[in-house]
Amino acid sequence: MKYRKILAMALSCVMAFSLAACGGGNADKKEDAQSDKTQEEDSNTEEAGEDAEEGESSASGKTKITLWTYPIGNWGDSATVEGLLANFHAAHDDIEVSVEYLDYANGDDQINTAIEGGQAPDIVMEGPERLVANWGAKGLMVDLSDLWTDEAKEAIYDSVENACQNNEGVFYEYPLCMTAHTMAINRDVFEKADALQYLDEEKGTWTTEGFQKAVEAVAASGQTTAVAAVYCKGQGGDQGTRALINNLYGGTFTNPEHTEYTANNDENVKALELLKSLEGINFDASLEGGDEVNMFCNGSTLAMAFCWNIAQEKNNAENLGFDVLPMAFPTESGDPQLCGGIWGFGIFDNDDDAKIEAAKTFIDFMANDETQVAESVKASSYWPVKDIGNIYEGDELMTEYSKFIPFMGDYYQVVSGWAEARTAWWNMLQQVGTGADAKTALDEFAATANTAAAN
């Protein structure tokens, strides 16, 4: 594990990943990036220009489509994407793809504005929360069931397949890549506290009892200000606190059908009560996930991070003066169920059959072509949604994190009322942190979330 210290400078040169999962960035924040520039044009001239453009496109024999992509690894980097497009254009010279790069601060606003103006992109690259649960649920997306052949269903992991369709079995996403969110510990601190005995370092797993004993040992060693923080200032990084609480005693967040929030179960009550009782674990309403990551990375404030994945380690490589040990969340059963991210492509229904077919051709090439798919996935810096071999052979860090992919659990983020539920979740954690009864707080959370889901 000491290789991380040797590689720290090299990793610091790796591109910055999207921090949407653990940072304070919120896709709901609005940023006015438009100028007030006004341009007056003669309507006849404008129509003539549009006619000329259509004629040029038809005369060239090419179908022109647009791809809008959120910053999913290097899919947000123009040089990388241009290389991917060059491969596609070489194989399909009858289709021309142009790209617009979005961020998580104002990307949703840009797309919503485009939808309202009848100018939605042909293809958008993101995950099920947007493609299925948002735009798909609003009837804005194309059914991609024809891409989901029997061969595709056999190859793609079941948890991913389930996340890419709605409750009626309509597919609005065709997936490319995925990651599993983990937690992490400061191995140096754990070693000095003789706490490594309570975990399986090779597998990256531990039991709930082992977790409890490790927290107690690290707290007694006094090496860090606290062992860990249940951050609850806002929704940033909330997948970490959800996974922690759900895994400790096998609780759930929703029902399997993703129609009801079930987080107020006895298992989650027991988990909250355990966390509240452990010396060294603080419920901190001044922190979000990104703050927790910073405090973990400084090596002296926190010995654990609940908001972690491969991106966090690479992004913070130059600041890490200790050996990081990524871990699955502790469970009684030894079968962790991790939250994760799934990214792929969806097609907006712009009432143009030629563009829809061209968009499907693009998706099929990027996600299924044997000569292309590994390069497409590696551009994301995550992992494939099906077994295509070890595409990161020789990369020790990526290979290490790949062991967590089989622990990917239910992708419940497609449930209705998701935005309201996320707010209710951190409010619930704040209540428990200030002394509220765990069962009462969870019941209130479930009532709020289910009311939102029903509306």
Secondary structure as GFF3:
##gff-version 3
##sequence-region A 1 455
A	DSSP	alpha_helix	3	11	.	.	.	ID=ss1
A	DSSP	alpha_helix	43	60	.	.	.	ID=ss2
A	DSSP	beta_strand	63	69	.	.	.	ID=ss3
A	DSSP	three_ten_helix	73	76	.	.	.	ID=ss4
A	DSSP	alpha_helix	78	91	.	.	.	ID=ss5
A	DSSP	beta_strand	95	101	.	.	.	ID=ss6
A	DSSP	alpha_helix	107	116	.	.	.	ID=ss7
A	DSSP	beta_strand	123	126	.	.	.	ID=ss8
A	DSSP	alpha_helix	128	130	.	.	.	ID=ss9
A	DSSP	pi_helix	131	136	.	.	.	ID=ss10
A	DSSP	alpha_helix	150	155	.	.	.	ID=ss11
A	DSSP	alpha_helix	158	163	.	.	.	ID=ss12
A	DSSP	beta_strand	174	180	.	.	.	ID=ss13
A	DSSP	beta_strand	182	186	.	.	.	ID=ss14
A	DSSP	alpha_helix	187	192	.	.	.	ID=ss15
A	DSSP	three_ten_helix	196	198	.	.	.	ID=ss16
A	DSSP	alpha_helix	208	221	.	.	.	ID=ss17
A	DSSP	beta_strand	228	231	.	.	.	ID=ss18
A	DSSP	alpha_helix	238	248	.	.	.	ID=ss19
A	DSSP	alpha_helix	266	277	.	.	.	ID=ss20
A	DSSP	beta_strand	281	284	.	.	.	ID=ss21
A	DSSP	alpha_helix	289	297	.	.	.	ID=ss22
A	DSSP	beta_strand	304	308	.	.	.	ID=ss23
A	DSSP	alpha_helix	310	315	.	.	.	ID=ss24
A	DSSP	three_ten_helix	317	319	.	.	.	ID=ss25
A	DSSP	beta_strand	324	327	.	.	.	ID=ss26
A	DSSP	beta_strand	340	347	.	.	.	ID=ss27
A	DSSP	alpha_helix	353	368	.	.	.	ID=ss28
A	DSSP	alpha_helix	373	380	.	.	.	ID=ss29
A	DSSP	beta_strand	383	384	.	.	.	ID=ss30
A	DSSP	alpha_helix	396	401	.	.	.	ID=ss31
A	DSSP	three_ten_helix	402	407	.	.	.	ID=ss32
A	DSSP	three_ten_helix	412	414	.	.	.	ID=ss33
A	DSSP	alpha_helix	418	433	.	.	.	ID=ss34
A	DSSP	alpha_helix	438	454	.	.	.	ID=ss35
###
